[in-house]
Amino acid sequence: MGGINCITLSKDETQILTVGQEKRISFWDLREHNPMRVVNLTEDLSDEALCVAVSNSGKLVATGGTAHLLKLWDLDTIALLATGVGHSGAINDLKFSPDDRQLVSVGNDGLVLVWNIYS
């Protein structure tokens, strides 16, 4: 395990999600000592996530990091739904709009990108 780069609380406030130097998403039940599940961000563990966000609906998770890619995941199945290419530097922060129709990402490249989400 490496250091934690970002942490977020699920909509129902029963679990937290962490990303960091271990290059995985870890899902923690707040009442348990060990993670409930751990998912690799890539098969070769080449992408270190620097940020994670859960949608307001609680259905989606977004990650961004050193691979310059925005990744959108289904929270229930942890299936990768989409990968967004647009940043030329690491992605440092992510936020969903209140209606979950947009996701804003901020990167080391100085860009602020607004991604439309269709579900």
N, CA, C and O atoms as CSV, one atom per row, in Angstrom:
chain,resi,resn,atom,element,x,y,z
A,1,MET,N,N,0.840,-1.182,0.000
A,1,MET,CA,C,0.000,0.000,0.000
A,1,MET,C,C,0.881,1.240,0.000
A,1,MET,O,O,1.916,1.297,0.664
A,2,GLY,N,N,0.443,2.214,-0.754
A,2,GLY,CA,C,1.131,3.495,-0.778
A,2,GLY,C,C,0.271,4.554,-0.119
A,2,GLY,O,O,-0.745,4.247,0.503
A,3,GLY,N,N,0.680,5.783,-0.259
A,3,GLY,CA,C,-0.057,6.889,0.321
A,3,GLY,C,C,-1.368,7.144,-0.402
A,3,GLY,O,O,-1.517,6.805,-1.576
A,4,ILE,N,N,-2.313,7.740,0.304
A,4,ILE,CA,C,-3.618,8.083,-0.259
A,4,ILE,C,C,-3.533,9.481,-0.859
A,4,ILE,O,O,-3.101,10.426,-0.199
A,5,ASN,N,N,-3.949,9.600,-2.115
A,5,ASN,CA,C,-3.959,10.890,-2.800
A,5,ASN,C,C,-5.298,11.607,-2.669
A,5,ASN,O,O,-5.343,12.837,-2.652
A,6,CYS,N,N,-6.392,10.846,-2.575
A,6,CYS,CA,C,-7.718,11.461,-2.500
A,6,CYS,C,C,-8.691,10.486,-1.842
A,6,CYS,O,O,-8.538,9.268,-1.929
A,7,ILE,N,N,-9.683,11.054,-1.191
A,7,ILE,CA,C,-10.709,10.272,-0.508
A,7,ILE,C,C,-12.056,10.948,-0.754
A,7,ILE,O,O,-12.137,12.175,-0.803
A,8,THR,N,N,-13.108,10.149,-0.907
A,8,THR,CA,C,-14.451,10.705,-1.075
A,8,THR,C,C,-15.458,9.809,-0.363
A,8,THR,O,O,-15.233,8.613,-0.180
A,9,LEU,N,N,-16.554,10.409,0.027
A,9,LEU,CA,C,-17.622,9.722,0.745
A,9,LEU,C,C,-18.731,9.365,-0.223
A,9,LEU,O,O,-19.095,10.177,-1.074
A,10,SER,N,N,-19.283,8.145,-0.106
A,10,SER,CA,C,-20.404,7.748,-0.957
A,10,SER,C,C,-21.647,8.547,-0.587
A,10,SER,O,O,-21.743,9.100,0.508
A,11,LYS,N,N,-22.599,8.599,-1.521
A,11,LYS,CA,C,-23.820,9.371,-1.310
A,11,LYS,C,C,-24.578,8.909,-0.065
A,11,LYS,O,O,-25.111,9.735,0.676
A,12,ASP,N,N,-24.629,7.601,0.168
A,12,ASP,CA,C,-25.358,7.083,1.328
A,12,ASP,C,C,-24.539,7.152,2.625
A,12,ASP,O,O,-25.013,6.751,3.688
A,13,GLU,N,N,-23.320,7.659,2.526
A,13,GLU,CA,C,-22.431,7.868,3.670
A,13,GLU,C,C,-22.092,6.600,4.445
A,13,GLU,O,O,-21.814,6.659,5.643
A,14,THR,N,N,-22.113,5.459,3.771
A,14,THR,CA,C,-21.752,4.208,4.427
A,14,THR,C,C,-20.372,3.719,4.040
A,14,THR,O,O,-19.811,2.843,4.699
A,15,GLN,N,N,-19.814,4.289,2.958
A,15,GLN,CA,C,-18.486,3.860,2.548
A,15,GLN,C,C,-17.692,5.051,2.020
A,15,GLN,O,O,-18.244,6.075,1.617
A,16,ILE,N,N,-16.380,4.870,2.041
A,16,ILE,CA,C,-15.495,5.851,1.434
A,16,ILE,C,C,-14.708,5.157,0.336
A,16,ILE,O,O,-14.510,3.942,0.360
A,17,LEU,N,N,-14.265,5.951,-0.622
A,17,LEU,CA,C,-13.425,5.462,-1.709
A,17,LEU,C,C,-12.109,6.213,-1.628
A,17,LEU,O,O,-12.089,7.427,-1.423
A,18,THR,N,N,-11.012,5.491,-1.788
A,18,THR,CA,C,-9.696,6.110,-1.769
A,18,THR,C,C,-8.938,5.729,-3.037
A,18,THR,O,O,-9.139,4.651,-3.597
A,19,VAL,N,N,-8.063,6.631,-3.479
A,19,VAL,CA,C,-7.145,6.355,-4.576
A,19,VAL,C,C,-5.786,6.887,-4.170
A,19,VAL,O,O,-5.679,7.818,-3.372
A,20,GLY,N,N,-4.748,6.282,-4.731
A,20,GLY,CA,C,-3.423,6.761,-4.364
A,20,GLY,C,C,-2.305,6.036,-5.043
A,20,GLY,O,O,-2.435,5.545,-6.164
A,21,GLN,N,N,-1.199,5.980,-4.339
A,21,GLN,CA,C,0.033,5.440,-4.887
A,21,GLN,C,C,-0.036,3.950,-5.195
A,21,GLN,O,O,0.794,3.442,-5.948
A,22,GLU,N,N,-0.992,3.253,-4.637
A,22,GLU,CA,C,-1.126,1.824,-4.930
A,22,GLU,C,C,-1.762,1.585,-6.292
A,22,GLU,O,O,-1.809,0.450,-6.767
A,23,LYS,N,N,-2.266,2.682,-6.942
A,23,LYS,CA,C,-2.802,2.655,-8.305
A,23,LYS,C,C,-4.065,1.801,-8.404
A,23,LYS,O,O,-4.278,1.085,-9.382
A,24,ARG,N,N,-4.889,1.895,-7.371
A,24,ARG,CA,C,-6.147,1.155,-7.282
A,24,ARG,C,C,-7.217,2.057,-6.674
A,24,ARG,O,O,-6.912,3.084,-6.067
A,25,ILE,N,N,-8.469,1.657,-6.848
A,25,ILE,CA,C,-9.569,2.271,-6.103
A,25,ILE,C,C,-9.896,1.309,-4.975
A,25,ILE,O,O,-10.136,0.126,-5.214
A,26,SER,N,N,-9.906,1.808,-3.754
A,26,SER,CA,C,-10.266,0.979,-2.601
A,26,SER,C,C,-11.593,1.456,-2.049
A,26,SER,O,O,-11.823,2.655,-1.895
A,27,PHE,N,N,-12.466,0.500,-1.751
A,27,PHE,CA,C,-13.802,0.773,-1.225
A,27,PHE,C,C,-13.838,0.287,0.217
A,27,PHE,O,O,-13.592,-0.885,0.499
A,28,TRP,N,N,-14.149,1.207,1.124
A,28,TRP,CA,C,-14.102,0.925,2.554
A,28,TRP,C,C,-15.482,1.082,3.169
A,28,TRP,O,O,-16.145,2.097,2.957
A,29,ASP,N,N,-15.917,0.089,3.925
A,29,ASP,CA,C,-17.099,0.222,4.778
A,29,ASP,C,C,-16.600,0.904,6.045
A,29,ASP,O,O,-15.607,0.476,6.632
A,30,LEU,N,N,-17.274,1.949,6.462
A,30,LEU,CA,C,-16.806,2.720,7.611
A,30,LEU,C,C,-16.816,1.929,8.919
A,30,LEU,O,O,-16.245,2.366,9.919
A,31,ARG,N,N,-17.461,0.773,8.909
A,31,ARG,CA,C,-17.518,-0.045,10.130
A,31,ARG,C,C,-16.507,-1.180,10.120
A,31,ARG,O,O,-16.450,-1.960,11.070
A,32,GLU,N,N,-15.698,-1.287,9.048
A,32,GLU,CA,C,-14.755,-2.397,8.904
A,32,GLU,C,C,-13.316,-1.907,8.855
A,32,GLU,O,O,-13.044,-0.763,8.489
A,33,HIS,N,N,-12.408,-2.784,9.225
A,33,HIS,CA,C,-10.986,-2.447,9.264
A,33,HIS,C,C,-10.326,-2.531,7.881
A,33,HIS,O,O,-9.473,-1.707,7.554
A,34,ASN,N,N,-10.713,-3.512,7.079
A,34,ASN,CA,C,-10.106,-3.747,5.765
A,34,ASN,C,C,-11.045,-3.294,4.651
A,34,ASN,O,O,-12.257,-3.223,4.857
A,35,PRO,N,N,-10.498,-2.986,3.468
A,35,PRO,CA,C,-11.361,-2.575,2.362
A,35,PRO,C,C,-12.315,-3.689,1.941
A,35,PRO,O,O,-11.982,-4.872,2.012
A,36,MET,N,N,-13.520,-3.282,1.495
A,36,MET,CA,C,-14.505,-4.250,1.002
A,36,MET,C,C,-14.071,-4.805,-0.348
A,36,MET,O,O,-14.220,-5.996,-0.619
A,37,ARG,N,N,-13.523,-3.911,-1.209
A,37,ARG,CA,C,-13.003,-4.328,-2.501
A,37,ARG,C,C,-11.915,-3.354,-2.938
A,37,ARG,O,O,-11.854,-2.198,-2.518
A,38,VAL,N,N,-11.074,-3.882,-3.794
A,38,VAL,CA,C,-9.973,-3.098,-4.348
A,38,VAL,C,C,-9.932,-3.399,-5.844
A,38,VAL,O,O,-9.925,-4.560,-6.253
A,39,VAL,N,N,-9.905,-2.346,-6.651
A,39,VAL,CA,C,-9.939,-2.502,-8.102
A,39,VAL,C,C,-8.742,-1.785,-8.713
A,39,VAL,O,O,-8.479,-0.626,-8.392
A,40,ASN,N,N,-8.017,-2.469,-9.592
A,40,ASN,CA,C,-6.893,-1.862,-10.288
A,40,ASN,C,C,-7.408,-0.819,-11.284
A,40,ASN,O,O,-8.405,-1.053,-11.968
A,41,LEU,N,N,-6.739,0.318,-11.365
A,41,LEU,CA,C,-7.106,1.349,-12.342
A,41,LEU,C,C,-6.741,0.929,-13.760
A,41,LEU,O,O,-7.438,1.279,-14.713
A,42,THR,N,N,-5.654,0.184,-13.902
A,42,THR,CA,C,-5.235,-0.383,-15.180
A,42,THR,C,C,-4.670,-1.767,-14.911
A,42,THR,O,O,-4.286,-2.081,-13.784
A,43,GLU,N,N,-4.621,-2.589,-15.943
A,43,GLU,CA,C,-4.075,-3.941,-15.770
A,43,GLU,C,C,-2.598,-3.918,-15.394
A,43,GLU,O,O,-2.141,-4.731,-14.591
A,44,ASP,N,N,-1.852,-2.976,-15.982
A,44,ASP,CA,C,-0.414,-2.929,-15.719
A,44,ASP,C,C,-0.037,-1.989,-14.571
A,44,ASP,O,O,1.148,-1.754,-14.331
A,45,LEU,N,N,-1.031,-1.453,-13.862
A,45,LEU,CA,C,-0.821,-0.542,-12.736
A,45,LEU,C,C,0.061,0.654,-13.112
A,45,LEU,O,O,0.946,1.050,-12.353
A,46,SER,N,N,-0.198,1.220,-14.295
A,46,SER,CA,C,0.605,2.347,-14.764
A,46,SER,C,C,-0.022,3.706,-14.449
A,46,SER,O,O,0.632,4.735,-14.615
A,47,ASP,N,N,-1.279,3.726,-13.998
A,47,ASP,CA,C,-1.993,4.987,-13.766
A,47,ASP,C,C,-2.184,5.214,-12.275
A,47,ASP,O,O,-2.884,4.453,-11.607
A,48,GLU,N,N,-1.560,6.265,-11.757
A,48,GLU,CA,C,-1.764,6.630,-10.353
A,48,GLU,C,C,-2.865,7.674,-10.280
A,48,GLU,O,O,-2.708,8.777,-10.803
A,49,ALA,N,N,-3.960,7.345,-9.646
A,49,ALA,CA,C,-5.062,8.300,-9.510
A,49,ALA,C,C,-4.712,9.358,-8.478
A,49,ALA,O,O,-4.189,9.063,-7.404
A,50,LEU,N,N,-5.015,10.594,-8.834
A,50,LEU,CA,C,-4.788,11.721,-7.933
A,50,LEU,C,C,-6.091,12.260,-7.373
A,50,LEU,O,O,-6.091,13.010,-6.397
A,51,CYS,N,N,-7.218,11.872,-7.999
A,51,CYS,CA,C,-8.514,12.374,-7.543
A,51,CYS,C,C,-9.610,11.354,-7.844
A,51,CYS,O,O,-9.507,10.550,-8.770
A,52,VAL,N,N,-10.656,11.419,-7.031
A,52,VAL,CA,C,-11.813,10.540,-7.184
A,52,VAL,C,C,-13.046,11.329,-6.756
A,52,VAL,O,O,-12.993,12.128,-5.821
A,53,ALA,N,N,-14.163,11.093,-7.457
A,53,ALA,CA,C,-15.427,11.752,-7.117
A,53,ALA,C,C,-16.573,10.783,-7.346
A,53,ALA,O,O,-16.549,9.992,-8.288
A,54,VAL,N,N,-17.578,10.847,-6.481
A,54,VAL,CA,C,-18.795,10.051,-6.623
A,54,VAL,C,C,-19.901,10.999,-7.069
A,54,VAL,O,O,-20.027,12.108,-6.549
A,55,SER,N,N,-20.704,10.554,-8.037
A,55,SER,CA,C,-21.803,11.383,-8.533
A,55,SER,C,C,-22.843,11.598,-7.447
A,55,SER,O,O,-22.921,10.833,-6.486
A,56,ASN,N,N,-23.635,12.637,-7.608
A,56,ASN,CA,C,-24.680,12.949,-6.634
A,56,ASN,C,C,-25.756,11.873,-6.578
A,56,ASN,O,O,-26.397,11.685,-5.544
A,57,SER,N,N,-25.954,11.172,-7.680
A,57,SER,CA,C,-26.922,10.067,-7.709
A,57,SER,C,C,-26.386,8.830,-7.012
A,57,SER,O,O,-27.147,7.933,-6.650
A,58,GLY,N,N,-25.070,8.785,-6.823
A,58,GLY,CA,C,-24.446,7.619,-6.209
A,58,GLY,C,C,-24.246,6.467,-7.169
A,58,GLY,O,O,-23.945,5.354,-6.737
A,59,LYS,N,N,-24.408,6.704,-8.464
A,59,LYS,CA,C,-24.295,5.625,-9.452
A,59,LYS,C,C,-22.947,5.584,-10.165
A,59,LYS,O,O,-22.546,4.537,-10.672
A,60,LEU,N,N,-22.248,6.713,-10.208
A,60,LEU,CA,C,-21.004,6.809,-10.973
A,60,LEU,C,C,-19.836,7.222,-10.095
A,60,LEU,O,O,-20.000,7.901,-9.082
A,61,VAL,N,N,-18.655,6.792,-10.512
A,61,VAL,CA,C,-17.406,7.201,-9.882
A,61,VAL,C,C,-16.491,7.694,-10.995
A,61,VAL,O,O,-16.401,7.067,-12.051
A,62,ALA,N,N,-15.822,8.800,-10.767
A,62,ALA,CA,C,-14.851,9.325,-11.721
A,62,ALA,C,C,-13.479,9.349,-11.071
A,62,ALA,O,O,-13.340,9.674,-9.892
A,63,THR,N,N,-12.461,8.999,-11.861
A,63,THR,CA,C,-11.083,9.083,-11.396
A,63,THR,C,C,-10.248,9.824,-12.434
A,63,THR,O,O,-10.565,9.823,-13.624
A,64,GLY,N,N,-9.192,10.447,-11.969
A,64,GLY,CA,C,-8.239,11.097,-12.854
A,64,GLY,C,C,-6.877,11.050,-12.208
A,64,GLY,O,O,-6.755,10.985,-10.985
A,65,GLY,N,N,-5.839,11.083,-13.052
A,65,GLY,CA,C,-4.517,10.999,-12.464
A,65,GLY,C,C,-3.395,11.218,-13.442
A,65,GLY,O,O,-3.497,12.024,-14.366
A,66,THR,N,N,-2.312,10.480,-13.220
A,66,THR,CA,C,-1.067,10.702,-13.935
A,66,THR,C,C,-1.110,10.265,-15.390
A,66,THR,O,O,-0.249,10.678,-16.167
A,67,ALA,N,N,-2.065,9.457,-15.786
A,67,ALA,CA,C,-2.176,9.010,-17.184
A,67,ALA,C,C,-2.878,10.039,-18.059
A,67,ALA,O,O,-3.028,9.832,-19.263
A,68,HIS,N,N,-3.314,11.166,-17.454
A,68,HIS,CA,C,-3.976,12.266,-18.177
A,68,HIS,C,C,-5.353,11.854,-18.671
A,68,HIS,O,O,-5.897,12.504,-19.564
A,69,LEU,N,N,-5.932,10.800,-18.121
A,69,LEU,CA,C,-7.215,10.277,-18.571
A,69,LEU,C,C,-8.277,10.432,-17.493
A,69,LEU,O,O,-8.028,10.182,-16.314
A,70,LEU,N,N,-9.454,10.846,-17.915
A,70,LEU,CA,C,-10.616,10.834,-17.041
A,70,LEU,C,C,-11.272,9.473,-17.218
A,70,LEU,O,O,-11.518,9.048,-18.347
A,71,LYS,N,N,-11.556,8.789,-16.126
A,71,LYS,CA,C,-12.202,7.481,-16.206
A,71,LYS,C,C,-13.514,7.531,-15.440
A,71,LYS,O,O,-13.576,8.021,-14.312
A,72,LEU,N,N,-14.560,7.015,-16.073
A,72,LEU,CA,C,-15.889,6.981,-15.482
A,72,LEU,C,C,-16.269,5.527,-15.246
A,72,LEU,O,O,-16.218,4.704,-16.160
A,73,TRP,N,N,-16.650,5.222,-14.012
A,73,TRP,CA,C,-16.925,3.853,-13.573
A,73,TRP,C,C,-18.360,3.736,-13.071
A,73,TRP,O,O,-18.924,4.706,-12.565
A,74,ASP,N,N,-18.948,2.555,-13.211
A,74,ASP,CA,C,-20.220,2.242,-12.581
A,74,ASP,C,C,-19.922,1.866,-11.135
A,74,ASP,O,O,-19.109,0.975,-10.889
A,75,LEU,N,N,-20.560,2.525,-10.178
A,75,LEU,CA,C,-20.234,2.284,-8.770
A,75,LEU,C,C,-20.621,0.882,-8.319
A,75,LEU,O,O,-19.902,0.277,-7.523
A,76,ASP,N,N,-21.744,0.349,-8.809
A,76,ASP,CA,C,-22.189,-0.981,-8.361
A,76,ASP,C,C,-21.320,-2.102,-8.898
A,76,ASP,O,O,-20.930,-2.998,-8.149
A,77,THR,N,N,-21.009,-2.065,-10.192
A,77,THR,CA,C,-20.274,-3.170,-10.816
A,77,THR,C,C,-18.783,-2.891,-10.942
A,77,THR,O,O,-18.004,-3.808,-11.202
A,78,ILE,N,N,-18.381,-1.654,-10.763
A,78,ILE,CA,C,-17.015,-1.174,-10.957
A,78,ILE,C,C,-16.539,-1.482,-12.376
A,78,ILE,O,O,-15.360,-1.756,-12.602
A,79,ALA,N,N,-17.458,-1.434,-13.313
A,79,ALA,CA,C,-17.113,-1.563,-14.727
A,79,ALA,C,C,-16.681,-0.192,-15.241
A,79,ALA,O,O,-17.289,0.825,-14.906
A,80,LEU,N,N,-15.642,-0.174,-16.047
A,80,LEU,CA,C,-15.190,1.062,-16.671
A,80,LEU,C,C,-16.167,1.403,-17.792
A,80,LEU,O,O,-16.292,0.644,-18.753
A,81,LEU,N,N,-16.859,2.532,-17.681
A,81,LEU,CA,C,-17.873,2.931,-18.651
A,81,LEU,C,C,-17.303,3.776,-19.782
A,81,LEU,O,O,-17.722,3.637,-20.932
A,82,ALA,N,N,-16.354,4.647,-19.467
A,82,ALA,CA,C,-15.799,5.548,-20.474
A,82,ALA,C,C,-14.443,6.067,-20.023
A,82,ALA,O,O,-14.139,6.138,-18.832
A,83,THR,N,N,-13.645,6.424,-21.012
A,83,THR,CA,C,-12.356,7.058,-20.771
A,83,THR,C,C,-12.319,8.339,-21.585
A,83,THR,O,O,-12.555,8.320,-22.793
A,84,GLY,N,N,-12.023,9.449,-20.926
A,84,GLY,CA,C,-11.973,10.741,-21.592
A,84,GLY,C,C,-10.547,11.199,-21.816
A,84,GLY,O,O,-9.731,11.202,-20.895
A,85,VAL,N,N,-10.252,11.586,-23.051
A,85,VAL,CA,C,-8.938,12.096,-23.420
A,85,VAL,C,C,-9.079,13.584,-23.687
A,85,VAL,O,O,-9.949,13.990,-24.458
A,86,GLY,N,N,-8.244,14.403,-23.069
A,86,GLY,CA,C,-8.328,15.836,-23.279
A,86,GLY,C,C,-7.237,16.608,-22.560
A,86,GLY,O,O,-6.827,17.680,-23.005
A,87,HIS,N,N,-6.774,16.067,-21.458
A,87,HIS,CA,C,-5.717,16.732,-20.695
A,87,HIS,C,C,-4.343,16.303,-21.210
A,87,HIS,O,O,-4.159,15.171,-21.656
A,88,SER,N,N,-3.391,17.220,-21.140
A,88,SER,CA,C,-2.015,16.890,-21.501
A,88,SER,C,C,-1.116,16.824,-20.270
A,88,SER,O,O,0.103,16.705,-20.386
A,89,GLY,N,N,-1.726,16.901,-19.102
A,89,GLY,CA,C,-1.023,16.772,-17.836
A,89,GLY,C,C,-1.892,15.987,-16.869
A,89,GLY,O,O,-3.037,15.652,-17.172
A,90,ALA,N,N,-1.346,15.707,-15.728
A,90,ALA,CA,C,-2.083,14.942,-14.709
A,90,ALA,C,C,-3.366,15.676,-14.324
A,90,ALA,O,O,-3.400,16.906,-14.272
A,91,ILE,N,N,-4.413,14.907,-14.058
A,91,ILE,CA,C,-5.691,15.462,-13.603
A,91,ILE,C,C,-5.656,15.526,-12.083
A,91,ILE,O,O,-5.406,14.522,-11.417
A,92,ASN,N,N,-5.912,16.723,-11.534
A,92,ASN,CA,C,-5.767,16.944,-10.100
A,92,ASN,C,C,-7.069,16.950,-9.320
A,92,ASN,O,O,-7.072,16.654,-8.126
A,93,ASP,N,N,-8.187,17.285,-9.978
A,93,ASP,CA,C,-9.450,17.358,-9.245
A,93,ASP,C,C,-10.620,17.130,-10.187
A,93,ASP,O,O,-10.534,17.399,-11.385
A,94,LEU,N,N,-11.720,16.626,-9.623
A,94,LEU,CA,C,-12.946,16.309,-10.362
A,94,LEU,C,C,-14.147,16.696,-9.524
A,94,LEU,O,O,-14.140,16.531,-8.304
A,95,LYS,N,N,-15.181,17.213,-10.175
A,95,LYS,CA,C,-16.444,17.505,-9.489
A,95,LYS,C,C,-17.600,17.268,-10.449
A,95,LYS,O,O,-17.549,17.675,-11.609
A,96,PHE,N,N,-18.649,16.602,-9.953
A,96,PHE,CA,C,-19.884,16.427,-10.711
A,96,PHE,C,C,-20.767,17.651,-10.519
A,96,PHE,O,O,-20.778,18.254,-9.446
A,97,SER,N,N,-21.505,18.016,-11.561
A,97,SER,CA,C,-22.504,19.079,-11.421
A,97,SER,C,C,-23.646,18.537,-10.555
A,97,SER,O,O,-23.779,17.321,-10.410
A,98,PRO,N,N,-24.470,19.415,-9.979
A,98,PRO,CA,C,-25.554,18.946,-9.112
A,98,PRO,C,C,-26.517,17.964,-9.785
A,98,PRO,O,O,-27.064,17.083,-9.122
A,99,ASP,N,N,-26.728,18.111,-11.108
A,99,ASP,CA,C,-27.634,17.203,-11.818
A,99,ASP,C,C,-26.906,16.015,-12.456
A,99,ASP,O,O,-27.535,15.215,-13.148
A,100,ASP,N,N,-25.610,15.889,-12.238
A,100,ASP,CA,C,-24.773,14.799,-12.754
A,100,ASP,C,C,-24.691,14.757,-14.281
A,100,ASP,O,O,-24.308,13.732,-14.844
A,101,ARG,N,N,-25.040,15.835,-14.949
A,101,ARG,CA,C,-24.967,15.850,-16.415
A,101,ARG,C,C,-23.614,16.332,-16.929
A,101,ARG,O,O,-23.290,16.168,-18.105
A,102,GLN,N,N,-22.833,16.925,-16.037
A,102,GLN,CA,C,-21.488,17.348,-16.391
A,102,GLN,C,C,-20.517,16.936,-15.289
A,102,GLN,O,O,-20.877,16.759,-14.125
A,103,LEU,N,N,-19.287,16.797,-15.714
A,103,LEU,CA,C,-18.191,16.515,-14.799
A,103,LEU,C,C,-17.077,17.480,-15.173
A,103,LEU,O,O,-16.712,17.584,-16.344
A,104,VAL,N,N,-16.544,18.176,-14.202
A,104,VAL,CA,C,-15.485,19.149,-14.432
A,104,VAL,C,C,-14.171,18.553,-13.951
A,104,VAL,O,O,-14.089,18.005,-12.851
A,105,SER,N,N,-13.136,18.668,-14.793
A,105,SER,CA,C,-11.806,18.197,-14.411
A,105,SER,C,C,-10.807,19.337,-14.535
A,105,SER,O,O,-10.919,20.193,-15.413
A,106,VAL,N,N,-9.826,19.330,-13.637
A,106,VAL,CA,C,-8.771,20.344,-13.599
A,106,VAL,C,C,-7.441,19.611,-13.646
A,106,VAL,O,O,-7.226,18.643,-12.917
A,107,GLY,N,N,-6.539,20.088,-14.524
A,107,GLY,CA,C,-5.277,19.390,-14.678
A,107,GLY,C,C,-4.055,20.268,-14.511
A,107,GLY,O,O,-4.145,21.495,-14.474
A,108,ASN,N,N,-2.900,19.607,-14.411
A,108,ASN,CA,C,-1.605,20.293,-14.338
A,108,ASN,C,C,-1.319,21.096,-15.595
A,108,ASN,O,O,-0.472,21.988,-15.580
A,109,ASP,N,N,-2.011,20.791,-16.678
A,109,ASP,CA,C,-1.810,21.494,-17.934
A,109,ASP,C,C,-2.485,22.864,-17.948
A,109,ASP,O,O,-2.399,23.584,-18.943
A,110,GLY,N,N,-3.157,23.230,-16.851
A,110,GLY,CA,C,-3.840,24.514,-16.760
A,110,GLY,C,C,-5.233,24.502,-17.341
A,110,GLY,O,O,-5.904,25.534,-17.350
A,111,LEU,N,N,-5.685,23.363,-17.826
A,111,LEU,CA,C,-7.006,23.257,-18.435
A,111,LEU,C,C,-8.074,22.920,-17.408
A,111,LEU,O,O,-7.840,22.167,-16.462
A,112,VAL,N,N,-9.247,23.494,-17.616
A,112,VAL,CA,C,-10.467,23.118,-16.908
A,112,VAL,C,C,-11.412,22.600,-17.979
A,112,VAL,O,O,-11.861,23.364,-18.833
A,113,LEU,N,N,-11.716,21.316,-17.941
A,113,LEU,CA,C,-12.563,20.708,-18.956
A,113,LEU,C,C,-13.912,20.346,-18.374
A,113,LEU,O,O,-14.004,19.887,-17.236
A,114,VAL,N,N,-14.958,20.552,-19.158
A,114,VAL,CA,C,-16.316,20.170,-18.781
A,114,VAL,C,C,-16.738,19.021,-19.684
A,114,VAL,O,O,-16.788,19.159,-20.906
A,115,TRP,N,N,-17.040,17.885,-19.065
A,115,TRP,CA,C,-17.414,16.671,-19.784
A,115,TRP,C,C,-18.921,16.484,-19.654
A,115,TRP,O,O,-19.459,16.546,-18.549
A,116,ASN,N,N,-19.604,16.256,-20.770
A,116,ASN,CA,C,-21.035,15.943,-20.737
A,116,ASN,C,C,-21.215,14.466,-20.481
A,116,ASN,O,O,-20.509,13.637,-21.055
A,117,ILE,N,N,-22.163,14.135,-19.619
A,117,ILE,CA,C,-22.425,12.738,-19.279
A,117,ILE,C,C,-23.835,12.398,-19.722
A,117,ILE,O,O,-24.800,13.058,-19.337
A,118,TYR,N,N,-23.941,11.364,-20.533
A,118,TYR,CA,C,-25.236,10.898,-21.017
A,118,TYR,C,C,-25.504,9.531,-20.427
A,118,TYR,O,O,-24.713,8.606,-20.614
A,119,SER,N,N,-26.605,9.394,-19.718
A,119,SER,CA,C,-26.908,8.086,-19.131
A,119,SER,C,C,-28.321,7.658,-19.443
A,119,SER,O,O,-28.747,6.581,-19.027
